[in-house]
């Protein structure tokens, strides 16, 4: 296993990588002091090389053009934990499952980050806004972006941005008004790289559970859902609709009812309509 680290990376981050190299079977860990986006770096590598048989980790002290879902910008600073995993798609293929794995993997990653927060920020408990935005006290603390490389469809790139001690008030970038850092809520100030090992462990555990007992992962996402019973806006066939969220079905789809019609959403944008239930 190789750690490819730039010379001026954070020593605490490098130490965390060295520990992970001893405990997890990574094919490669690439660690940047600054990069546009860890997902972009991972996708560029996949475009030039064959998909790995074992996972790769991409870590950055600073992202200058971090990307969120639906084209949004993900703000990061020295208090933000930002990393990407390249995972072999077939490693999490359930027997007889011919469907895309992006949806169940997406659910597993969200559950994993929520578990990390529960473990390291107890007694606070994280919840999930479908499919995998992570919330604490009704404020967003983590985002996840899952992508596939154009030439390597047998691998998934999983990007995670976690606001451990992000100073969101100090940035002029356009961000979601609900975003907050974990430290701001808990009034505890651990170093962001104290969270890396737990995040990785929880992700691999959740992916294994998703393969072996997917119903348990989905049931946990269902329990953590912040949208159930809420009025939401969602898009079906390029048309925006408003209805009530009825929770999550056994396949991990979001259930939204408008009038007499029940929609099952497998992907797309969902917005909570504030002030309505």
C-alpha positions as CSV (number, residue, x, y, z in Angstrom):
1,X,0.0,0.0,0.0
2,X,1.3,3.4,-1.0
3,X,0.8,6.8,0.7
4,X,1.4,9.5,-1.9
5,X,1.5,12.7,0.2
6,X,2.6,16.2,-0.8
7,X,5.4,17.5,1.4
8,X,3.5,20.3,3.2
9,X,0.4,18.4,4.3
10,X,-0.9,18.6,7.9
11,X,1.1,16.2,10.1
12,X,-2.1,15.1,11.9
13,X,-3.7,14.2,8.6
14,X,-0.6,12.2,7.6
15,X,-0.6,10.4,10.9
16,X,-4.2,9.5,10.4
17,X,-3.4,8.2,6.9
18,X,-0.5,6.1,8.2
19,X,-2.9,4.5,10.8
20,X,-5.5,3.8,8.1
21,X,-2.8,2.2,5.9
22,X,-2.2,-0.4,8.7
23,X,-5.9,-1.1,9.4
24,X,-7.6,-0.9,6.0
25,X,-6.7,-2.5,2.6
26,X,-6.3,0.6,0.5
27,X,-4.6,0.2,-2.8
28,X,-3.5,3.9,-2.6
29,X,-3.8,6.9,-0.4
30,X,-3.3,10.3,-2.2
31,X,-3.0,13.3,0.2
32,X,-3.0,16.8,-1.1
33,X,-2.2,20.0,0.8
34,X,-4.6,21.8,-1.7
35,X,-6.6,20.6,-4.7
36,X,-9.7,21.7,-6.6
37,X,-11.7,18.7,-5.5
38,X,-10.8,15.2,-4.2
39,X,-13.6,13.8,-6.3
40,X,-12.1,15.4,-9.4
41,X,-8.7,14.0,-8.6
42,X,-10.2,10.5,-8.1
43,X,-12.1,10.7,-11.4
44,X,-9.0,11.9,-13.3
45,X,-7.1,8.9,-12.0
46,X,-9.9,6.5,-13.0
47,X,-9.9,8.1,-16.5
48,X,-6.2,7.2,-16.9
49,X,-5.9,3.9,-15.1
50,X,-7.9,0.7,-14.6
51,X,-10.4,0.6,-11.7
52,X,-8.7,-0.7,-8.5
53,X,-9.6,-4.1,-7.1
54,X,-9.3,-2.5,-3.6
55,X,-10.4,1.0,-2.5
56,X,-8.4,4.2,-2.8
57,X,-8.5,7.2,-0.5
58,X,-8.1,10.8,-1.6
59,X,-7.6,13.4,1.1
60,X,-7.1,17.2,1.0
61,X,-6.3,19.8,3.6
62,X,-7.9,22.4,1.3
63,X,-10.3,22.3,-1.6
64,X,-10.6,25.3,-3.9
65,X,-13.5,24.0,-5.9
66,X,-15.3,21.5,-3.9
67,X,-18.5,20.2,-5.5
68,X,-21.8,19.3,-3.9
69,X,-24.9,17.7,-5.4
70,X,-26.8,19.3,-8.2
71,X,-23.9,21.6,-9.1
72,X,-23.6,23.3,-5.8
73,X,-20.3,24.5,-4.3
74,X,-19.1,22.8,-1.1
75,X,-17.3,25.3,1.2
76,X,-14.2,24.0,3.0
77,X,-11.6,25.6,5.3
78,X,-9.0,24.3,7.8
79,X,-11.9,23.0,10.0
80,X,-13.5,20.9,7.2
81,X,-12.8,17.2,6.7
82,X,-12.9,16.5,2.9
83,X,-12.1,13.2,1.3
84,X,-13.1,10.8,-1.4
85,X,-13.1,7.0,-1.7
86,X,-12.9,5.0,-4.8
87,X,-14.7,1.7,-4.2
88,X,-15.0,-1.2,-6.6
89,X,-18.7,-1.4,-7.6
90,X,-18.8,-5.2,-7.8
91,X,-17.6,-5.5,-4.2
92,X,-21.0,-4.3,-3.1
93,X,-23.1,-6.1,-5.7
94,X,-25.7,-8.3,-4.0
95,X,-26.2,-11.6,-5.6
96,X,-28.9,-11.5,-8.3
97,X,-29.0,-7.6,-8.1
98,X,-28.8,-6.2,-11.6
99,X,-29.8,-2.7,-10.6
100,X,-27.5,0.3,-10.2
101,X,-25.8,0.3,-6.9
102,X,-25.5,4.1,-6.6
103,X,-28.8,4.4,-4.5
104,X,-28.0,1.7,-1.8
105,X,-24.4,2.9,-1.6
106,X,-25.6,6.5,-1.2
107,X,-27.8,5.4,1.7
108,X,-25.1,3.4,3.3
109,X,-22.6,6.4,3.2
110,X,-25.2,8.7,4.8
111,X,-25.9,6.2,7.5
112,X,-22.2,5.8,8.1
113,X,-21.5,9.5,8.6
114,X,-24.6,9.8,10.9
115,X,-23.2,6.9,13.0
116,X,-19.8,8.7,13.2
117,X,-21.4,11.8,14.6
118,X,-23.4,9.8,17.1
119,X,-20.2,8.1,18.3
120,X,-17.9,11.2,18.4
121,X,-20.5,13.9,19.4
122,X,-22.7,12.0,21.8
123,X,-25.3,12.7,23.2
124,X,-26.1,14.5,19.9
125,X,-27.7,12.3,17.3
126,X,-27.6,12.9,13.6
127,X,-30.5,12.6,11.1
128,X,-30.6,12.3,7.4
129,X,-32.3,14.3,4.7
130,X,-32.9,11.9,1.8
131,X,-30.8,10.6,0.2
132,X,-27.8,11.3,2.3
133,X,-27.4,14.9,3.6
134,X,-26.5,14.7,7.3
135,X,-28.2,17.0,9.8
136,X,-27.6,17.8,13.5
137,X,-30.2,19.8,15.4
138,X,-32.0,20.4,12.1
139,X,-28.8,22.0,10.6
140,X,-26.7,20.5,7.8
141,X,-23.3,19.3,8.9
142,X,-22.2,17.0,6.1
143,X,-22.8,16.4,2.4
144,X,-22.0,13.5,0.1
145,X,-21.4,13.3,-3.6
146,X,-21.3,10.0,-5.5
147,X,-20.1,9.9,-9.1
148,X,-19.0,7.4,-11.7
149,X,-16.1,7.9,-14.1
150,X,-17.1,8.1,-17.8
151,X,-14.8,5.2,-18.8
152,X,-14.8,3.2,-15.5
153,X,-18.4,2.2,-14.7
154,X,-17.3,-0.5,-12.4
155,X,-16.1,1.9,-9.7
156,X,-17.8,4.6,-7.6
157,X,-16.3,7.8,-6.3
158,X,-17.7,8.7,-2.9
159,X,-17.0,12.3,-1.8
160,X,-17.6,13.4,1.8
161,X,-17.5,16.9,3.2
162,X,-17.9,17.1,7.0
163,X,-18.1,20.4,8.8
164,X,-16.2,19.5,11.9
165,X,-15.0,23.0,12.8
166,X,-15.8,24.9,9.6
167,X,-16.1,28.6,10.2
168,X,-19.1,29.2,7.9
169,X,-19.7,32.7,9.0
170,X,-16.3,33.7,7.7
171,X,-16.9,32.8,4.1
172,X,-18.5,35.0,1.4
173,X,-19.4,31.9,-0.7
174,X,-23.0,31.1,-1.3
175,X,-23.9,28.2,1.0
176,X,-27.1,26.7,2.4
177,X,-28.5,28.9,5.2
178,X,-29.0,25.8,7.3
179,X,-25.3,24.7,7.3
180,X,-23.4,24.7,10.6
181,X,-20.3,23.0,12.0
182,X,-20.4,20.2,14.6
183,X,-18.1,22.2,16.9
184,X,-20.4,25.2,16.9
185,X,-23.3,23.0,18.1
186,X,-21.4,20.8,20.6
187,X,-18.9,23.4,21.9
188,X,-16.2,20.7,21.6
189,X,-13.1,21.4,19.4
190,X,-11.4,18.3,18.3
191,X,-9.0,18.3,15.3
192,X,-10.8,17.4,12.0
193,X,-8.4,14.5,11.4
194,X,-9.5,12.9,14.7
195,X,-12.7,12.1,12.7
196,X,-11.1,10.5,9.6
197,X,-10.5,7.0,11.0
198,X,-14.0,6.7,12.5
199,X,-15.6,8.0,9.2
200,X,-13.7,5.4,7.2
201,X,-14.4,2.5,9.6
202,X,-18.1,3.4,9.7
203,X,-18.3,3.7,5.9
204,X,-16.8,0.2,5.3
205,X,-19.0,-1.3,8.1
206,X,-22.1,0.3,6.5
207,X,-21.2,-0.9,3.0
208,X,-20.7,-4.4,4.3
209,X,-24.1,-4.2,6.1
210,X,-25.7,-2.9,2.9
211,X,-24.4,-6.0,1.1
212,X,-25.3,-8.5,3.7
213,X,-28.5,-7.0,5.3
214,X,-29.6,-4.1,3.2
215,X,-33.0,-3.9,5.0
216,X,-31.2,-3.0,8.2
217,X,-29.4,-0.1,6.5
218,X,-32.6,1.2,5.0
219,X,-34.5,0.8,8.3
220,X,-31.9,3.0,10.0
221,X,-32.2,5.6,7.3
222,X,-35.9,5.5,7.8
223,X,-35.6,6.1,11.5
224,X,-33.2,9.0,10.9
225,X,-35.3,10.6,8.1
226,X,-36.0,14.4,8.7
227,X,-38.5,14.6,5.9
228,X,-41.2,12.2,7.1
229,X,-44.5,14.0,7.7
230,X,-43.1,17.2,6.2
231,X,-44.4,19.1,3.1
232,X,-41.8,18.9,0.4
233,X,-41.1,20.1,-3.2
234,X,-39.8,17.5,-5.6
235,X,-39.4,17.1,-9.4
236,X,-41.1,14.4,-11.5
237,X,-40.6,14.4,-15.3
238,X,-39.3,17.9,-15.2
239,X,-42.3,19.1,-13.3
240,X,-42.0,20.5,-9.7
241,X,-44.7,19.2,-7.4
242,X,-45.5,19.8,-3.7
243,X,-46.8,17.1,-1.4
244,X,-46.2,15.3,1.9
245,X,-43.3,13.0,2.5
246,X,-44.5,9.6,3.7
247,X,-41.1,8.2,4.5
248,X,-38.9,5.7,2.8
249,X,-39.8,2.4,1.2
250,X,-38.0,-1.0,1.5
251,X,-35.8,-0.2,-1.5
252,X,-34.7,3.2,-0.1
253,X,-36.9,5.3,-2.3
254,X,-38.5,8.4,-0.9
255,X,-42.3,8.4,-0.8
256,X,-44.1,11.6,-1.6
257,X,-47.9,12.0,-1.9
258,X,-49.6,14.7,-3.9
259,X,-53.3,14.4,-3.8
260,X,-54.2,10.8,-4.6
261,X,-50.9,10.1,-6.3
262,X,-48.0,8.4,-4.5
263,X,-44.6,9.0,-6.1
264,X,-41.5,6.9,-5.4
265,X,-38.4,9.0,-5.9
266,X,-35.1,7.2,-6.6
267,X,-33.0,10.3,-7.3
268,X,-33.3,14.0,-7.7
269,X,-33.8,17.3,-5.8
270,X,-36.1,17.4,-2.8
271,X,-36.7,20.6,-0.8
272,X,-38.5,21.0,2.5
273,X,-41.3,23.5,2.5
274,X,-40.7,25.5,5.7
275,X,-43.6,26.3,7.9
276,X,-45.9,23.6,6.5
277,X,-46.6,20.1,7.7
